[in-house]
């Protein structure tokens, strides 16, 4: 029986589903297409994290996934949005769960289903039961980055006790940040510039303590590295995900020495190749990579997050074809084919190597 944050599987056919972000209709449509195909009807589903936030019905998505897990038909791993919820770190799009975010999220994401007082502890209990990564012979699955040192750090930690690990990592970070009074300076900058951190038209100055603190957290915290990826300090702040940021995501897969295929979400890929001048920042991580191609040093990585999390907010923008631009996908394994929520079945290609 699996009992640690690194879940192990025997070789079997899978349907690995990308980031859902509360898009319950897209999830229902994709599950219907999987059910209608004889070769995918009974295979194990794997949800790659970021079930919640920004979409219309995070409560419904989590309930559906929890039911499938309870029935033995699915597994799910934690993404950074679930970790934020468990750490009581209310971020953009989490107003469905956190009262403190409801007013600020309403202009961008309303209407959205809110979790009731009874549902909130049930949701937290379910998320606490999930692992951080899955390893199967010939396949690795993690939300953002398969970092060997971080995998080793969580491999033997008991599943169901992740709150203890989150707390332990928070204490480690605070202790490390006492050097040079970094933690105090970080809290002071958040208090002084918190409103402007979420205002695209009124940016704060470069917040050195915020940048240093987040960089330190990224280096020290294995949960952060597995669920948020490998990041580097950005010389200039940039606005993304409804806040000014001081660290930037990196294409860690280009330095990954392990040729074993690895499936990830998190990175807001698009199925259409955008023009560089109009592409959002994170999409440039896939510059030169075809939308259905594997990527990385050994062509071993594949991101299955096709940005369905942007669909709900984009519906408010005139002229945006949100249904076709932002998609939910499942990677069929071992076929290496993508099945989308509109029913399209697309084979993947080998793609370029970074070597």
NORHU-V587522 format. One line per field, one symbol per residue. ss: DSSP state (H for helix, E for strand, L for the rest). phi: phi as a letter, one per 30 degrees, with the letter a starting at -180 (. if undefined). burial: I if it has 9 or more other ideal C-beta (glycine too) atoms within 8 Angstrom, else O. A space follows every 10 residues. Layout:
ss: ???
phi: ???
burial: ???
This chain:
ss: LLLELEEEEL LLLEEEELLL LLLHHHHHHH HHHHHHLLLL LLLEEEELLL LLLLLLLHHH HHHHHHHHHH LLLEEEELLH HHHHHHLLLL LLLLLLLLHH HHHHHHHHHL LLLLLLHHHH HHHHHHHHLL ELEEEELLEE EELLLLLHHH HHHHLLLELL LHHHHHHHHH HHHHHHLLHH HHHHHHHHHH HHHLLHHHLL LLLLLLLHHH HHHHHHHHHH LHHHHHHHLL EEEEEEEEEE LLEEEEEEEL LHHHHLLLLL LEEELLLLLL LLLLLLLLLL HHHHHHLLLL LLELELLLLL EEELLLEHHH HHHHLLLLLL LHHHHLELEE EEELLLEEEE LLLLEEELEL LLLLL
phi: .dbbdcdcbd dadbbccdec hidddddedd ddddddcedc ecddcbccjh dbiicdbddd dddddedddd dicabbcdcd dddedddhcd ceicddcced cedddedcbd dbdcddeddd dddddddddc dcabbbeiab badbbdcedd dddcecdddj cddddedddd dddddddddi hddddddddd ddcedddccd cbddddcddd ddddddeddd cdddddccjc bbdcdbdbca iiadbbbcdb ddddcddddd ebcbcichdc dcdddedcdd eddddcdicd eccdbjechc cbcccciddc ddddddceid dddcdcbcbb ddbcdhbccc dcjdcbdcbd idcdd
burial: OOOIIIIOIO OOIIIIIIII IIIIOIIIII IOIIOOIOOI IOIIIIIIII IIIIIIIIII IIOIIIOIIO OOOIIIIIII IIIIIIOOOI IIIIIIIOOO IIOOIIOIIO OIIIIOOOII OOIIOIIIOI IIIIIIOOII IIIIIIIOOI IOOIIOIOIO IIOOIIOOII OIIIOIIOOO OIIOIIOIII OOIOOIIIOO OOIIOOIOII IIIIIIIIOI IIIIIIIIII IOIIOOIIII OOIIIIIIII IIIOOIOIOO IIIIIIIIII OOOIOOOOIO OIIOIIOOIO IIIIIIIIII IIIIIIIIII IIIIOOOOOO OIOOIIIIII IIIOOOIIII IOOOOIOIOO IOOIO
